Amino acid sequence: MTDPRQARPGATSRATLGKAADENFPVAPFFLPRARRDDLMAVYGYARLVDDIGDGDLAPGGADARHLGVPPDAADDRLALLDAFEADLRRVFDSTPSHPLLRALQPTVRRCGLTPEPFLGLIAANRQDQLVGRYETYDDLLAYCELSANPVGRLVLGITGTATPERIRLSDGICTALQIVEHLQDVAEDLGRDRIYLPAEDLKRFHVTEDDLARPTAGASVRALIAFEADRARALLHAGVPLVGSVHGRLRLLLAGFTAGGLAALDAIADAGFDVLTGPPGPTKPSLMRRAGEVLLRARREG
């Protein structure tokens, strides 16, 4: 019998998985064993697909809706798609799912003993995106990140068999920071979806209006706001470095890469003068490598 993990993905699944190259950090780097890379890509495929459903960014042609059994007249209904996706996810744990990316996920779930909760959290975050477009306080945003980002880190710890309460706490901080960084990079894109992930209390503090965020370039008040939020994300990433030092070997390199990706993206935002409205500032490879080296050195000292 063919292992679904080894089955060749279809065109829509390849398009989803191909987005890994656009992330701030390497998702499944070459130095990991093939089986571990496959597991990470299976989880990435799931997380990317649920985000694409929530953002209305599925591959054209309606293949994903057909795989999920959603009729053509509801193929643009994001909540209906998320409901169908959740139903198919549950089949990962008790029968056979229909969507190719969920079929590819099933061997990873079984081999690593993953539970439904982190996967359901990501679906809940995307449901929230259909209903909530503004966040009043930083704590409100952190609660959203608990659903939208932290489950991914918990899944990585589950795949690698390294989950402990302390590592989960540190991972949550790193994942929240990575989500905040992505929000900063994508302010203009998110506003086009009628979403603002900058806390309203901070917009008020820096005298920034929604009209300011819609301009082609950032004024001084917007730049000051972005710098403030970037400092928050940077502090969370630095606080999470002990997670890197708590593991060894290739896993240490993997986690250092995740953390370094966030730091390198923050470097890019700073290099752009905190003007994120002209387009998402992305990390460069030299910056990523430099930051990874710094994270590894600090992890070794603190580990």
C-alpha positions as CSV (number, residue, x, y, z in Angstrom):
1,M,0.0,0.0,0.0
2,T,1.3,3.5,-0.8
3,D,2.0,5.7,2.1
4,P,-0.1,8.9,1.6
5,R,2.8,10.9,2.8
6,Q,4.8,9.8,-0.2
7,A,1.9,10.3,-2.7
8,R,2.6,13.0,-5.3
9,P,0.5,16.1,-4.4
10,G,-1.9,17.5,-7.0
11,A,-1.5,21.0,-8.5
12,T,-3.5,22.8,-5.9
13,S,-1.7,21.1,-3.0
14,R,1.7,21.9,-4.6
15,A,0.6,25.5,-4.9
16,T,-0.3,25.6,-1.2
17,L,3.0,23.9,-0.1
18,G,5.0,26.1,-2.4
19,K,4.1,29.1,-0.2
20,A,6.6,27.8,2.3
21,A,9.3,29.6,0.3
22,D,7.7,33.0,1.2
23,E,7.8,32.5,5.0
24,N,10.2,34.5,7.1
25,F,12.0,31.3,8.2
26,P,12.8,28.0,6.6
27,V,9.9,25.7,7.3
28,A,11.6,22.3,6.8
29,P,15.3,22.9,6.2
30,F,17.5,20.5,4.3
31,F,19.6,19.5,7.4
32,L,16.7,17.6,8.9
33,P,16.0,13.9,8.2
34,R,13.6,13.3,5.4
35,A,10.9,11.9,7.6
36,R,11.1,15.0,9.9
37,R,10.9,17.3,6.9
38,D,7.9,15.4,5.6
39,D,6.1,15.8,9.0
40,L,6.8,19.5,9.2
41,M,5.6,20.1,5.6
42,A,2.4,18.1,6.4
43,V,1.7,20.4,9.3
44,Y,2.7,23.5,7.2
45,G,0.3,22.4,4.4
46,Y,-2.5,22.2,6.9
47,A,-1.8,25.5,8.5
48,R,-1.3,27.2,5.1
49,L,-4.5,25.8,3.7
50,V,-6.7,26.9,6.7
51,D,-5.2,30.4,6.4
52,D,-5.9,30.5,2.7
53,I,-9.5,29.5,3.3
54,G,-9.8,32.2,5.9
55,D,-8.2,34.8,3.7
56,G,-10.1,33.9,0.5
57,D,-6.8,33.0,-1.1
58,L,-7.4,29.5,-2.3
59,A,-6.0,28.3,-5.7
60,P,-8.4,29.2,-8.6
61,G,-10.6,26.5,-10.0
62,G,-12.5,25.4,-6.9
63,A,-10.6,22.1,-6.3
64,D,-10.3,22.7,-2.6
65,A,-14.0,23.2,-2.2
66,R,-14.7,20.1,-4.3
67,H,-12.3,18.0,-2.1
68,L,-14.2,19.2,1.0
69,G,-17.6,18.5,-0.5
70,V,-18.7,22.1,-0.6
71,P,-21.1,22.8,-3.4
72,P,-20.2,25.3,-6.1
73,D,-22.7,27.9,-4.9
74,A,-21.0,27.9,-1.5
75,A,-17.4,27.8,-2.7
76,D,-16.8,31.4,-1.8
77,D,-18.4,31.1,1.7
78,R,-15.4,31.1,4.0
79,L,-17.4,30.0,7.1
80,A,-18.9,27.1,5.1
81,L,-15.5,26.1,3.9
82,L,-14.1,26.2,7.4
83,D,-16.9,24.1,8.7
84,A,-16.3,21.5,6.0
85,F,-12.5,21.7,6.6
86,E,-13.1,21.0,10.3
87,A,-15.3,18.0,9.5
88,D,-12.6,16.6,7.2
89,L,-9.9,17.3,9.9
90,R,-11.9,15.2,12.4
91,R,-11.7,12.3,9.9
92,V,-7.9,12.5,10.1
93,F,-8.3,11.1,13.6
94,D,-11.0,8.5,13.1
95,S,-11.4,7.5,9.5
96,T,-10.1,8.8,6.1
97,P,-10.2,12.5,5.1
98,S,-11.1,13.7,1.6
99,H,-8.7,16.6,1.1
100,P,-5.2,15.5,-0.2
101,L,-3.4,17.7,2.3
102,L,-5.3,16.2,5.2
103,R,-4.6,12.7,3.8
104,A,-1.0,13.6,3.8
105,L,-1.3,14.8,7.4
106,Q,-2.8,11.6,8.7
107,P,0.5,9.6,8.9
108,T,2.2,12.4,10.8
109,V,-0.7,12.6,13.3
110,R,-0.7,8.9,13.9
111,R,3.1,8.5,14.1
112,C,3.6,11.5,16.4
113,G,0.5,11.1,18.5
114,L,-0.8,14.6,17.7
115,T,-4.1,15.6,19.1
116,P,-6.9,17.6,17.4
117,E,-6.7,20.7,19.7
118,P,-3.9,22.6,18.0
119,F,-5.4,22.0,14.6
120,L,-8.8,23.1,15.8
121,G,-7.3,26.3,17.3
122,L,-6.1,27.3,13.8
123,I,-9.6,26.8,12.4
124,A,-11.0,28.9,15.3
125,A,-8.6,31.7,14.5
126,N,-9.7,31.8,10.9
127,R,-13.4,31.8,11.9
128,Q,-12.6,34.7,14.2
129,D,-11.1,36.5,11.2
130,Q,-14.5,36.4,9.5
131,L,-16.2,38.0,12.4
132,V,-13.6,40.3,14.1
133,G,-11.5,42.8,12.2
134,R,-10.3,45.1,15.0
135,Y,-8.6,44.4,18.4
136,E,-9.1,47.0,21.1
137,T,-6.1,46.0,23.4
138,Y,-2.8,44.2,23.2
139,D,-4.2,41.5,25.4
140,D,-7.1,41.0,22.9
141,L,-4.4,40.5,20.2
142,L,-2.5,38.0,22.4
143,A,-5.7,36.0,22.8
144,Y,-6.1,35.9,19.0
145,C,-2.4,34.7,18.7
146,E,-3.2,31.9,21.2
147,L,-5.4,30.5,18.4
148,S,-3.7,31.7,15.2
149,A,0.0,31.1,16.0
150,N,0.8,29.3,19.2
151,P,-0.7,25.9,18.0
152,V,1.9,25.7,15.3
153,G,4.8,25.8,17.8
154,R,3.0,23.2,19.9
155,L,2.7,21.0,16.9
156,V,6.4,21.3,16.2
157,L,7.1,20.2,19.7
158,G,4.7,17.4,19.3
159,I,6.4,16.2,16.1
160,T,9.8,16.3,17.7
161,G,8.7,14.7,20.9
162,T,10.1,17.5,23.0
163,A,7.0,19.1,24.6
164,T,7.2,20.1,28.2
165,P,5.2,22.8,30.0
166,E,8.2,25.1,30.0
167,R,9.0,24.6,26.4
168,I,5.4,25.1,25.5
169,R,5.4,28.4,27.4
170,L,8.6,29.6,25.6
171,S,7.3,28.4,22.2
172,D,4.1,30.3,22.7
173,G,6.0,33.5,23.2
174,I,8.1,32.9,20.0
175,C,5.0,32.0,17.9
176,T,3.1,35.1,19.2
177,A,6.1,37.2,18.2
178,L,6.3,35.7,14.8
179,Q,2.5,36.4,14.3
180,I,3.0,40.0,15.4
181,V,5.9,40.4,13.0
182,E,3.8,39.1,10.1
183,H,1.0,41.5,11.0
184,L,3.5,44.4,10.9
185,Q,4.7,43.3,7.5
186,D,1.2,42.9,6.1
187,V,-0.5,46.1,7.5
188,A,-1.6,47.2,4.0
189,E,-2.6,43.8,2.8
190,D,-4.7,43.2,6.0
191,L,-6.4,46.5,5.7
192,G,-7.4,45.5,2.2
193,R,-9.3,42.7,3.9
194,D,-10.8,45.1,6.4
195,R,-8.6,43.8,9.2
196,I,-6.3,45.7,11.5
197,Y,-4.1,43.7,13.9
198,L,-2.6,46.8,15.5
199,P,-4.4,47.3,18.9
200,A,-6.8,50.2,18.8
201,E,-5.4,51.5,22.1
202,D,-2.0,51.8,20.4
203,L,-3.4,53.6,17.4
204,K,-4.9,56.1,19.8
205,R,-1.7,56.5,21.8
206,F,0.3,57.3,18.6
207,H,-2.5,59.4,17.0
208,V,-2.8,57.0,14.1
209,T,-6.1,56.8,12.2
210,E,-7.3,54.1,9.8
211,D,-6.9,56.6,7.0
212,D,-3.2,56.9,7.9
213,L,-2.8,53.2,7.4
214,A,-4.5,53.4,4.0
215,R,-1.9,55.9,2.7
216,P,0.8,54.7,0.2
217,T,3.6,55.6,2.6
218,A,3.8,55.8,6.3
219,G,3.9,59.1,8.1
220,A,5.9,59.8,11.3
221,S,3.1,58.7,13.6
222,V,2.6,55.4,11.8
223,R,6.3,54.7,11.8
224,A,6.5,55.4,15.5
225,L,3.6,52.9,16.1
226,I,5.2,50.2,14.0
227,A,8.5,50.7,15.9
228,F,6.7,50.3,19.2
229,E,5.0,47.1,18.1
230,A,8.3,45.8,16.6
231,D,10.0,46.3,20.0
232,R,7.3,44.2,21.6
233,A,7.9,41.4,19.1
234,R,11.6,41.6,19.5
235,A,11.3,41.3,23.3
236,L,9.2,38.2,22.9
237,L,11.7,36.6,20.6
238,H,14.6,37.3,22.9
239,A,12.6,35.9,25.8
240,G,12.1,32.7,23.9
241,V,15.7,32.0,23.2
242,P,16.0,29.6,26.2
243,L,13.8,27.2,24.2
244,V,16.5,26.9,21.6
245,G,19.1,26.2,24.3
246,S,16.9,23.5,25.9
247,V,17.1,21.2,22.9
248,H,20.1,19.7,21.0
249,G,21.4,18.8,17.6
250,R,19.4,19.6,14.4
251,L,16.3,20.5,16.4
252,R,18.3,23.4,18.0
253,L,19.2,24.6,14.5
254,L,15.6,24.4,13.4
255,L,14.3,26.4,16.4
256,A,17.1,28.9,16.0
257,G,16.0,29.4,12.4
258,F,12.4,30.1,13.4
259,T,13.5,32.7,16.0
260,A,16.1,34.2,13.7
261,G,13.6,34.5,10.9
262,G,11.5,36.8,13.1
263,L,14.5,38.9,14.2
264,A,15.7,39.2,10.5
265,A,12.2,40.3,9.5
266,L,12.3,42.9,12.2
267,D,15.7,44.0,10.9
268,A,14.0,44.5,7.5
269,I,11.2,46.5,9.0
270,A,13.7,48.8,10.7
271,D,15.8,49.1,7.6
272,A,12.7,50.3,5.8
273,G,12.4,53.1,8.4
274,F,9.3,51.3,9.8
275,D,7.4,52.2,6.7
276,V,5.5,49.0,6.1
277,L,2.8,50.6,3.8
278,T,4.9,50.5,0.7
279,G,5.1,46.7,0.8
280,P,6.0,43.9,3.2
281,P,9.7,44.2,4.2
282,G,11.2,40.8,4.0
283,P,14.3,39.3,5.7
284,T,17.5,38.8,3.6
285,K,19.4,35.6,3.7
286,P,22.5,37.3,5.2
287,S,20.4,38.8,7.9
288,L,18.8,35.5,8.6
289,M,22.1,33.7,8.9
290,R,23.6,36.4,11.1
291,R,20.6,36.3,13.4
292,A,20.7,32.5,13.6
293,G,24.3,32.6,14.6
294,E,23.5,35.1,17.4
295,V,20.6,33.1,18.6
296,L,22.7,29.9,18.7
297,L,25.5,31.7,20.6
298,R,23.1,33.1,23.2
299,A,21.3,29.8,23.5
300,R,24.6,28.0,24.2
301,R,25.4,30.6,26.9
302,E,22.0,30.4,28.5
303,G,21.2,26.7,27.9
